[in-house]
């Protein structure tokens, strides 16, 4: 029992020395050399808005979340070493746990935020080289509609005094105009994904990078700006319940600020 306690580590707390060149190299190799080429066998990937990525400072990478590939696609789009925040349960998985630790992830308790998680997030932002990656929606939301949002990303932006970079990740179905045998054979020599060369349609991942959002002391304002920017660069819309939640968050923050003044 005592041996098990020694082996179990709280991955909410990670040290700056753990985010070194070795982890950066492994992350770049695993994602850019292995994972992304495998994705490209089945999908096309289009990236728009690269000029919006801050170059000489750290920031919070805040993508939409529809599937498990989103963190990898967001990393691929920014080409910056990223520390991913992941729910603590994933670190208990005997296969996935060691892998995400090697990739630089750190744990968050969704039920009760730990001080260790906050300190790790602050440390990552202070490195200026590494960026912090987390999902404003909290979990996967497959609709092209923001049906849920959490103030966590806005809180970390405020604590670290960091910009937030909105990123929309969606899929689009493409259909070829010509589907005859000759036109299909012609695709053998173009950029069409390998496994879709002989089919009449295929999917494209659209990654659209929005303009950086300055952090705000009012969490609701940051949440609102993220939603606005995601809708501006993509086909996303915002659910009415989310709008009400943001409004309530803004009012709560304003009341808190008034009571302190």
Secondary structure in CASP SS format (residue, H / E / C, confidence):
PFRMAT SS
TARGET T0000
AUTHOR 0000-0000-0000
METHOD secondary structure of the structure
MODEL  1
X C 1.00
X H 1.00
X H 1.00
X H 1.00
X H 1.00
X H 1.00
X H 1.00
X C 1.00
X C 1.00
X C 1.00
X C 1.00
X C 1.00
X C 1.00
X C 1.00
X C 1.00
X H 1.00
X H 1.00
X H 1.00
X C 1.00
X C 1.00
X H 1.00
X H 1.00
X H 1.00
X H 1.00
X H 1.00
X H 1.00
X H 1.00
X H 1.00
X H 1.00
X H 1.00
X H 1.00
X H 1.00
X H 1.00
X H 1.00
X H 1.00
X H 1.00
X H 1.00
X H 1.00
X H 1.00
X C 1.00
X C 1.00
X C 1.00
X E 1.00
X E 1.00
X E 1.00
X E 1.00
X E 1.00
X E 1.00
X C 1.00
X H 1.00
X H 1.00
X H 1.00
X C 1.00
X C 1.00
X C 1.00
X C 1.00
X C 1.00
X C 1.00
X C 1.00
X E 1.00
X E 1.00
X E 1.00
X E 1.00
X C 1.00
X C 1.00
X C 1.00
X C 1.00
X C 1.00
X C 1.00
X H 1.00
X H 1.00
X H 1.00
X H 1.00
X H 1.00
X H 1.00
X H 1.00
X H 1.00
X H 1.00
X C 1.00
X C 1.00
X C 1.00
X E 1.00
X E 1.00
X E 1.00
X E 1.00
X E 1.00
X E 1.00
X H 1.00
X H 1.00
X H 1.00
X H 1.00
X H 1.00
X C 1.00
X C 1.00
X C 1.00
X H 1.00
X H 1.00
X H 1.00
X H 1.00
X H 1.00
X H 1.00
X H 1.00
X C 1.00
X C 1.00
X C 1.00
X E 1.00
X E 1.00
X E 1.00
X C 1.00
X C 1.00
X C 1.00
X C 1.00
X C 1.00
X C 1.00
X H 1.00
X H 1.00
X H 1.00
X H 1.00
X H 1.00
X H 1.00
X H 1.00
X H 1.00
X H 1.00
X H 1.00
X H 1.00
X H 1.00
X C 1.00
X C 1.00
X C 1.00
X C 1.00
X E 1.00
X E 1.00
X E 1.00
X C 1.00
X C 1.00
X C 1.00
X C 1.00
X C 1.00
X C 1.00
X C 1.00
X C 1.00
X C 1.00
X C 1.00
X C 1.00
X E 1.00
X E 1.00
X C 1.00
X C 1.00
X C 1.00
X C 1.00
X C 1.00
X H 1.00
X H 1.00
X H 1.00
X H 1.00
X H 1.00
X H 1.00
X H 1.00
X H 1.00
X H 1.00
X C 1.00
X C 1.00
X C 1.00
X E 1.00
X E 1.00
X E 1.00
X E 1.00
X E 1.00
X E 1.00
X E 1.00
X E 1.00
X E 1.00
X E 1.00
X E 1.00
X E 1.00
X C 1.00
X C 1.00
X C 1.00
X C 1.00
X C 1.00
X H 1.00
X H 1.00
X H 1.00
X H 1.00
X H 1.00
X H 1.00
X H 1.00
X H 1.00
X H 1.00
X C 1.00
X C 1.00
X C 1.00
X C 1.00
X H 1.00
X H 1.00
X H 1.00
X C 1.00
X C 1.00
X C 1.00
X C 1.00
X E 1.00
X E 1.00
X E 1.00
X E 1.00
X E 1.00
X E 1.00
X E 1.00
X E 1.00
X E 1.00
X C 1.00
X C 1.00
X C 1.00
X E 1.00
X C 1.00
X C 1.00
X C 1.00
X C 1.00
X C 1.00
X H 1.00
X H 1.00
X H 1.00
X H 1.00
X H 1.00
X H 1.00
X H 1.00
X H 1.00
X H 1.00
X H 1.00
X H 1.00
X H 1.00
X H 1.00
X H 1.00
X H 1.00
X C 1.00
X C 1.00
X C 1.00
X E 1.00
X E 1.00
X C 1.00
X H 1.00
X H 1.00
X H 1.00
X H 1.00
X H 1.00
X H 1.00
X H 1.00
X H 1.00
X H 1.00
X H 1.00
X H 1.00
X H 1.00
X H 1.00
X H 1.00
X H 1.00
X H 1.00
X H 1.00
X H 1.00
X H 1.00
X H 1.00
X H 1.00
X C 1.00
END
